[in-house]
Amino acid sequence: MGKSTKYEAKVPDENGIIPYSDEEHSVWSDLYSRQMKIIDGRVCQEFLDGLETLNLPSDRIPQPVEVSKVLMERTGWQVEPVPALINFDRFFRLLADRKFPAASFIRSREEMDYLQEPDIFHEIFGHTTMLTHQAFADFTEAYGKAGVEASKAERVFLARLYWFTVEFGLLQTSQGTRIYGGGIASSPGETVYSLESPEPLRRPFDPIDALRTPYRIDIYQSVYYILDRMDDLFELASADLLALIREARALGEFEPTFPPKQKEAA
């Protein structure tokens, strides 16, 4: 969160409307059209239900105030436009207040396939879709509240829990394994890779295991955790997350399942 970004935040006007150019709307349209085709048969029904509930426009970037209106009526959440990168204190406090921080810029055409920092397509298409589901929304709020209380060291472990659920979670369904994590659902490459590649490990979800699992943000994931059912997040929302962190720390971290990051040449 402390890293720099080449993108500039879009500032909403007094009515909460963010100005976007025709080209930016066109980028959204192309991303939306492509991803809707790729997620077919790969995302869970809860994700599809969320898309139907939000009724996102396909030809322009949706405004946060539009999405907030639907979320507020559904689960009591709203979207808070933010710069691409915010500090952990603000991130956790927003979630604890049922405000989802959404980066207000959209990626350039040069980075259509891969973007290291979150943009509004990732945030709205990938994440707010699942915030229409009460179990997911309640877990995200509980996660934020735990983060507010957590120490700096504990937040490292909390980040893993978010990573392997909200960002890169898979769900077991009667139709097979499906995607619910926004980091997968907004990525064309990882949508296919997460379900169909023989390379990554796919493990049954256990919060202690997820807390002990290192990850890298700049590669396709080497490990995915699979929920038995979405309502398991209800139970996780009511759990003492900081106590789970203490247990995970006592057990120690798992060995990384990915290669070390190559150092950039000076």
C-alpha positions in Angstrom: 0.0 0.0 0.0 2.9 2.3 0.4 4.1 1.7 -3.2 3.8 4.3 -5.9 1.5 4.2 -8.9 1.6 5.9 -12.3 -2.2 6.4 -12.2 -3.9 9.5 -10.8 -7.1 9.3 -8.8 -10.3 10.7 -10.2 -12.0 13.2 -7.9 -15.8 13.1 -7.6 -17.7 16.3 -7.9 -20.1 17.7 -5.3 -22.7 15.2 -6.4 -20.3 12.3 -6.1 -19.9 11.9 -9.9 -16.5 11.0 -11.3 -15.6 12.5 -14.7 -14.4 9.9 -17.2 -13.3 10.4 -20.8 -14.9 8.6 -23.7 -11.7 6.5 -24.0 -12.0 5.4 -20.3 -15.6 4.4 -20.8 -14.5 2.4 -23.9 -11.8 0.6 -21.8 -14.5 -0.4 -19.3 -16.8 -1.6 -22.1 -14.1 -3.8 -23.6 -13.0 -5.2 -20.2 -16.7 -5.9 -19.3 -17.5 -7.6 -22.6 -14.4 -9.8 -22.5 -14.7 -10.8 -18.9 -18.4 -11.6 -19.1 -17.6 -14.2 -21.8 -14.7 -15.7 -19.8 -16.5 -16.0 -16.4 -19.4 -18.0 -18.0 -19.4 -21.4 -16.3 -16.5 -20.4 -14.1 -17.8 -18.1 -11.4 -20.2 -19.2 -8.7 -24.0 -18.5 -8.8 -23.6 -16.0 -6.0 -21.3 -13.9 -8.2 -23.8 -14.1 -11.1 -26.6 -13.1 -8.8 -24.6 -10.1 -7.7 -24.0 -9.0 -11.3 -27.7 -9.3 -11.9 -28.5 -7.3 -8.7 -26.0 -4.5 -9.5 -27.0 -4.4 -13.2 -23.8 -2.8 -14.2 -23.7 -0.8 -17.4 -21.7 -2.5 -20.2 -21.0 0.7 -22.2 -19.6 3.0 -19.5 -17.9 3.1 -16.1 -20.6 2.8 -13.4 -20.6 5.6 -10.8 -19.9 4.7 -7.2 -23.1 6.5 -6.1 -25.1 4.2 -8.4 -23.5 1.0 -7.0 -23.8 2.4 -3.4 -27.5 2.8 -3.8 -28.0 -0.9 -4.7 -25.5 -2.1 -2.0 -27.1 0.0 0.7 -30.5 -1.4 0.0 -29.2 -5.0 -0.2 -26.5 -5.3 2.5 -25.9 -1.9 4.0 -22.7 -1.2 2.2 -21.5 1.6 0.0 -18.5 2.4 -2.3 -15.9 5.0 -1.2 -13.8 6.3 -4.1 -10.1 6.4 -3.1 -6.7 6.8 -4.8 -5.1 3.6 -6.1 -3.1 3.0 -2.9 -4.3 3.9 0.7 -2.7 3.0 4.0 -3.8 0.1 6.1 -5.4 2.2 8.8 -7.8 3.8 6.3 -8.4 0.6 4.5 -9.5 -1.3 7.6 -11.6 1.6 9.0 -13.5 1.9 5.8 -14.3 -1.8 5.7 -15.3 -1.6 9.4 -17.7 1.1 8.5 -19.2 -0.9 5.6 -17.5 1.3 3.0 -15.7 -0.5 0.2 -12.6 1.5 -0.9 -12.6 1.6 -4.7 -9.7 3.1 -6.7 -11.3 5.7 -9.0 -9.1 5.3 -12.1 -9.3 2.7 -14.8 -6.3 1.0 -16.4 -4.8 2.0 -19.7 -5.1 -0.2 -22.8 -1.4 -1.1 -22.4 -2.3 -2.9 -19.2 -5.6 -4.5 -20.2 -4.4 -8.0 -19.3 -2.5 -7.4 -16.1 -2.5 -4.6 -13.6 -0.6 -4.8 -10.3 -2.6 -2.2 -8.5 -6.5 -2.3 -8.3 -8.5 -0.1 -10.7 -12.2 0.6 -10.8 -12.9 -2.4 -13.0 -11.3 -4.7 -10.5 -13.1 -3.0 -7.6 -16.6 -2.8 -9.0 -16.8 -5.8 -11.3 -14.7 -8.0 -9.1 -15.6 -7.0 -5.6 -18.8 -5.1 -5.2 -20.6 -7.9 -7.0 -20.0 -10.2 -4.0 -20.9 -7.5 -1.5 -24.5 -8.1 -2.5 -24.3 -11.4 -0.7 -24.9 -11.0 3.1 -22.4 -13.6 4.3 -19.7 -12.1 2.2 -20.6 -8.6 3.2 -20.7 -9.5 6.9 -17.3 -11.2 6.7 -15.8 -8.2 5.0 -17.1 -5.9 7.8 -15.8 -8.3 10.5 -12.4 -8.4 8.7 -12.2 -4.6 8.8 -13.0 -4.4 12.5 -10.4 -7.0 13.2 -7.9 -5.0 11.2 -8.6 -1.8 13.1 -7.6 -3.6 16.4 -4.7 -5.6 14.9 -1.0 -4.8 15.4 1.3 -4.3 12.5 2.5 -7.9 12.7 -1.0 -9.2 13.0 -2.1 -7.3 9.9 0.4 -9.3 7.8 -1.5 -12.4 8.7 -4.9 -10.7 8.2 -3.8 -9.7 4.7 -3.4 -13.4 3.9 -6.9 -14.2 5.0 -8.3 -11.4 2.7 -6.1 -12.6 -0.1 -7.3 -16.2 0.0 -11.0 -15.3 0.4 -12.1 -11.9 -0.9 -9.4 -11.7 -3.6 -8.6 -15.3 -4.7 -11.2 -17.5 -3.1 -12.8 -20.5 -4.8 -16.1 -22.2 -3.8 -17.1 -25.9 -4.1 -20.6 -26.2 -5.7 -22.8 -29.0 -7.1 -21.5 -28.0 -10.5 -17.8 -28.2 -9.5 -15.3 -25.7 -8.2 -16.2 -22.1 -9.0 -14.7 -18.6 -8.5 -15.9 -16.0 -6.0 -12.7 -14.0 -5.4 -12.6 -10.6 -7.1 -8.9 -10.8 -7.9 -9.7 -13.9 -10.1 -13.1 -12.8 -11.4 -11.7 -9.6 -12.8 -8.6 -11.2 -14.4 -9.1 -13.0 -17.8 -5.9 -15.0 -17.4 -6.4 -16.1 -13.8 -10.1 -16.9 -14.3 -9.0 -19.7 -16.5 -5.7 -20.6 -14.7 -7.3 -20.9 -11.2 -9.7 -23.6 -12.3 -8.1 -25.3 -15.3 -4.3 -25.2 -14.8 -2.6 -28.3 -13.3 0.1 -26.1 -11.7 -1.5 -24.6 -8.6 -2.5 -26.4 -5.4 -6.2 -26.3 -4.5 -6.8 -26.9 -0.8 -10.0 -27.1 1.3 -10.4 -23.7 3.1 -9.2 -23.6 6.7 -8.7 -20.1 8.2 -5.6 -21.2 10.1 -4.0 -22.7 7.0 -4.8 -19.5 5.0 -3.3 -17.3 7.7 -0.1 -19.4 7.5 0.2 -19.3 3.7 2.6 -16.7 2.1 1.7 -15.3 -1.3 3.0 -13.1 -4.1 1.0 -10.3 -5.7 2.8 -10.3 -9.0 2.2 -13.8 -10.3 -0.8 -16.2 -10.7 -1.4 -17.8 -7.4 0.4 -21.1 -6.5 -2.3 -22.0 -3.9 -6.0 -21.5 -3.8 -8.4 -22.3 -0.9 -11.8 -23.7 -1.6 -14.8 -22.9 0.6 -17.4 -25.7 1.1 -20.2 -23.2 1.0 -20.5 -19.4 0.9 -22.4 -19.4 4.2 -19.2 -20.6 5.9 -18.2 -17.0 5.8 -21.0 -16.2 8.3 -19.2 -18.4 10.8 -15.9 -16.7 10.0 -17.5 -13.3 10.5 -18.4 -14.2 14.0 -15.1 -15.8 14.9 -12.3 -14.1 16.9 -10.0 -13.4 14.0 -7.2 -12.1 16.2 -7.3 -15.3 18.2 -7.0 -17.2 15.0 -4.0 -15.1 14.1 -2.3 -15.9 17.4 -2.9 -19.6 16.8 -1.5 -19.4 13.2 1.6 -17.4 14.4 2.3 -20.1 17.1 2.2 -22.8 14.4 4.4 -20.9 12.1 4.3 -20.1 8.4 4.1 -22.7 5.6 7.0 -22.8 3.2 6.3 -20.7 0.1 5.0 -22.7 -2.9 6.2 -20.1 -5.4 9.7 -19.1 -6.5 11.4 -16.1 -4.9 11.0 -12.8 -6.7 13.9 -11.9 -8.9 15.7 -8.8 -7.8 15.7 -6.0 -10.4 19.0 -5.1 -11.9 20.5 -1.8 -10.5 
